[in-house]
């Protein structure tokens, strides 16, 4: 089967993936330049957040998670929570940093030969690579603890691909909107916070009231977070919800890129 790539996408990217890799590498290097811990900082930050949430929900509110092969303890809840925080943190970082990729670089915008379509993808790819610092040790810990490797782990790259697709679409949209609406970055803060608690991250999907479960179906991050956990822990991913998330993510990606492409001609005039 041959994947048909829209002409606009081919024209925007062409053979410039090498440039994207250079931009992502430069972005990662600039973040941790001169830092003692260097690129270990993403994992340190993720673990710090994990400790705070585990203390709050597992020890204060006595939350527990049912994970096959693991005891119902605070430690198990922390590992389960970590699997949900990883994709969400990558998504949130991509969107907040992606908002200023166009408005924050007016000099590049005015260079006719520069491929502007690559800029919103830089924070998306950077945040995704940083999340791998947590995914790899998480899988290793679960395998060492349960002495089991689920075949569903083979689906994890597919889940990550859907995550990248959805995140890229949102990043394109907010990058374009920020050029014309400078309130966009400030508005993203409360929206991302709302999305965090509206997505089953610190609680399971089973705890969502039946009346509002249909709203979770149109939230791709809910299926992505659940799929991270399913592929790593239970080995029984819900393919139907993942397929729905893939379809919605594809629509969001195309819509976000279309908005970016449609407004790109006015970037230089506004900036």
N, C-alpha and C positions, 0 to 999 in steps of 0.2 A: 504494500500500500504506500502510495506517495503522498506525503503531507504537502498540501497546497498552501503556500505562504502568500498572503496578500501582497500585491504589487507595491503598495505604499510602504509596507514593512521592509521589503527587499530594497527599495530605493533609499529608505532612511538608514539602514544598517550596512547593506552591501558587504564588503569585506573588511569591516572595521571592528570586528570582534577583538583583534589584537590590541587596538587602541583602548577598548573597554577594559581589557585585562590590565593594561598599563595604568589606566585611571584608577581602577580599584586598588591596585598595588600601592599606588601613590597615596591614595586616601587612607589606607590602613597604616602605611608607614608614617604619615603625618600625624595620625591620632596618637601614636605611642612613641613618637620621637623624643628621646631623652628620658623616657620613663624607665625606672629601675626594673619593674616587672615586665615591661614591653608588651608583647601581644598576649601575655597571660592575663592582662586586665579584664578582657571580656568574661573569662571564666570566674575571676575573683568577684566581679560585679554580680554575675548571675548567682553565684553561691551565697553572696551577702543577701541578696533579695530572697533567696530560698530560705535562709536561716530566719529572716524576719517573718515571712509568711508561715513557715512551719511553726515557729514559736506562737504566733498569734492564733492560727487556726487549730493546730494540733494540741497545743498545751493549754491555751486559754479557752478555746471553744470546744476542745476535745473532738475535733473532726477526725474521721478515719476513712480510709479508702480500701476497697476490696481489690486486691491484686493477687492473681493466681500464683501460688507457690511462695507467697510472702505472708508473714504474720500481720494481723491488723494492729499495727503499732504506729507511733508517731514517726518513726524512721521510715516506715513504708509509705506513710502519707507524704512525707517530704520528697521521697523519690518519685512518687506518682505526681505530686505537684510540680516538680522540676520538669517532667516531661511535657506538662502543659505550658509552663512559663517559657520554655525555649522558643517555640514557634511564635508565641505572642510577642515576646521581647524583640525578636527579629522584625516582626511586622511593625510594631510601634516605632522602633528606631528608624526603619526604612521610610516611614511616612513623615515623621517629624523632621528628619534630615533631608528628605527628598523635597520638602516644600520650598526650600530656598535654593535649590540647585540651579534654577534659572535666574530668579530675581537677585540672587547673591553674587552672580558672576556676569555683570553687564559687559565687561571687556570681551569675554568669549562670545557673548550673544551677537556682538557687532562684527565678528569675524565670519564672513560669508562662507568660507570653506570649512568651518568647524561643524562636525555632526552633532547638533544640539540634542538629537534624540537619545544620545548615549548618556547625557548628564543625569537624568532621573534614575537611570539604572545603576549608577555608581553606588549610592548609599544602600540600594536594595541588595546588591551583590555583596557589599562589605558586611552588612548586618547578617546576611545569610551565612557567610563564611565564619563570622564570629560565633554564630550559634552552633557551628560544628564543634567548637571547643567544648561545648557542653554535651552535645549529642553522643560523641564518641565515648567519653568516660561513662555516661549514663548507660549506654548499651553494655559496656564492659562490666559495670557494677551489677546490672540485672542478670547477666549471664553467669557471673561468678557466684551470685547469691542463690539463684534458682537452679543452676546447673542445667539450664535448658536454653536452646536456641530455636525460636519459632521461625518457620519458613516464611511467615508473613513479613519478616524483616526485609524481604526482597521488594516489598511494596513501598517501603519507606522513601526511596528515591522518587517514586511516583507522587507520593504525598508532598514531598518537598517541591516537586515541579509545579504542582497545583498551587502551593503556597507562593512560589515565585511569580506565577502567572497573575494571581489575584493581587499581590502586593505591587507588582509593576504597574498594573492598571490604575490602582489608587495613587501611586507615586506620580505617574504621568499627569493625572487629573489635578492633584494638589499643586504640582510644580507650575502648571499652566495657570491655575486660578490665582496663585500667589502673585503673579506678575500684575494682575488687574485688581485683585482684592488683597491688600496687604494685611488684612485682619485674619487671613486664612491660617497662618502658623499659630496665632493665639487661640483661634477657635479649635484647632486640632487637639489641644491639651485636654479640655473637658470631654470632647468627643471620644478620644482614645480611652480616657478613664471610664466613660460610660460603656464603651465597647468591651473593656476588660471585665467588668462585672456582669455584662449581659452575655458573655461567653463562658461556658462551663469550664473554668480553669481552676478556681479554688473550690469548686463543687462539681459533682458529677451531673451528667445529663439526666439521670434518673430522678434527681432532686428538683428538676424544673417542673413547675405546675403544668398539668396537662393542657390547660387553656392557652398557654403561651408557647407551647412547644412548636407549633407551626412557624413561629417567628424565628426559631433557631434554624429551621430548614433553609431559610434564605440568608443565613449568616455563614459564609464559607469557613470562617475561622473556627466555628464550633465543630464542624466536621473535620477540619485539619487537626485541631487539638486532640479530638477524640481518636483520630487515626494514628497520630503519634503514639498515644497510649496503647491503642489496640495492637499495633504492629510490634511494639516493643514488649508489652506485658502479656496480653491475653492470647495473641495469635489468631484472633477472630475479628478482623476488621469489617466494618459495615460498608460493603461495597456500594450499596444503593445511595447512602448519604454522601459517600466520597464521589460518586458519579455526579450527583446533583451539585456538589461543591465545584467539581471540575467544569461543569457546564456554566455555572454562574461566574466562575473565575474567568473563563474564556470571554464571556460577554463583557465583564468589567474591564478586562485587559484591552479588548478591541475598542470599547467605548472611551477608555482613558487615553489610549493612543490616538484615537480619532479626534478627541478634544484638543490634545496637545498639537497634533498636526494642523488642525484647522486654525488655531490661534497663533501658531509659531510665527507667521509673517508679521504680526503686530508686536512681537516682543521688543525688537530693537527700537520701535517708535515710542513705546511706553517707558522703557528703561533709559 
